[in-house]
């Protein structure tokens, strides 16, 4: 059963596969059952935009190949993940949050709506923005 929703910031650290933050995150993930961890479809969208932006800036064959490899790795990672959808019910919750919290980014509120609707703890390093969302449980696995 899902318990945690991993935010895009943590996914980015995990994808780099290096550094002390990655080591801490990997150790924490190893302590949790894989069935307890999910990612929002919004995070896939955000990371796909990053790959697309990289390709748009590509100046040579190496950059093009690397950009498409990034897309392929993203597809592989998300195809084996517990992806939590953005349903009409979640969309309505998001719209309610949007009307209350204009200073929090749109995608952050979408991710928060997914976590709230499914009763999940959001695992993020972006506690400054997410702590503004009433009722949202937060944890930071990079600490």
N, C-alpha and C positions, 0 to 999 in steps of 0.2 A: 504494500500500500504506500502511495506517495506521501512523503512528509516534508520534503524540501524542494524548493524551486530555485535552481541555480541561475543567478543573474549573469548578464552578458559580460560584466567585468571579470567575474571568476572564470567564465568560459575562455576569455581571451588569455588569461594567465595560464590556464591548463593547456591551451593549444600551443603555447610557446615551448613547453616541455623543457624549460631550463630556469635556473635561478632559485633563490631561497623561497620566494612566495610560491612557486610551483611545487617545491618539495613539501611545504606545509600543507598546501591544498591537496596534493596527492595523498599524503598521510591521512588527512581528515576524511577524504573520500573512501579510503580503504577501510575505515572504521564503520561505514554505513552500508547497508544492503543496497545493491544497485536498484532494486525495485522501489526504494524509498526516495530516489532522486529523479527529478524531472526538470525539463527546460521548456520555457515558453516558446511558442512559435514566433513570438516577437523577437526573441534572441536570434533565431535563425534569420529572420528578416534583416536585423541589424548587421549580422555578420556577412550576409550575402551582399548588402549594400557596400560594406568594406571591400569585399572582393571585387565588386563591380567598379568601385572607385579606383582601385589599384589598376585594373585593366584599362580604364579610361586614361590613366596617366602613363601607360606603358610606352616606352620609347624605342624598344628593340625586341628582337625575338626572344631573348632570355626573359625579359619582363612579361611578355605575353605568355610564354610557357609557364612561368612561375604563377601568374595570375590564375590561369586555368587549373594548375595544380592546387592552388588554394581553394578554388571552388570544389574540386574533386574531393579534397580532404574534408571540407565542410559537409559535403553531401554524405560522405562515409560516416562522419561523426554523428550527424543528426539522424541518419537512417537506423543507427543502433541505439539511439537515445529514447527515453520516455518523453515524447514531445506532448506538451499540454496545449490543447487548442484554444483559440480565441472564439468562443461561441457568441451567440446573440445575447445570452444572459450576461456573459463577461463584458460584452460591449456596452450593455446598459449600465453595469456597475462602473465601467470606465467613464462613461458620460457623466455619471453622478460625481465621480472624483474630479473630473475635469472642471466641472462647474464650481467646485469648492477650492481647488488647489491650482491656480493658474501659474504658480511659480515653479511647479514640477514639470519636467519635460513630458511630452506626449507619450513616448515609448516607455518611460519609467512608470507612468500611470497605467499604461496598458499591462505591463508586467505585474504591477501591484494588484490590478483588478483580477488577473489570473490567479495570483497567490491567494487573495482574499476569497474569491469564489470557491476555490478548492480547499480552503482551510490549510494552506501550506505555509511553512516558514520560508521567507525569502532569504537566500544566502547571497549577501552582497557586501561590497566594500563601500558602497555609496549610501552610507547611513544618513548623511546630512539631508539628502532629498527624501529618501524613503521614510525617515522617521516622522515626516509631516503627514503621512497617510494614516488616518485613524484606524486602529485595530490590526494593523499589519505587524506580524511577528518577524523580527530580523535576527540574523546571525551572520557573522563575518568569519569565514574560514581561512582568511589570509593573515589574521592576527597571530 
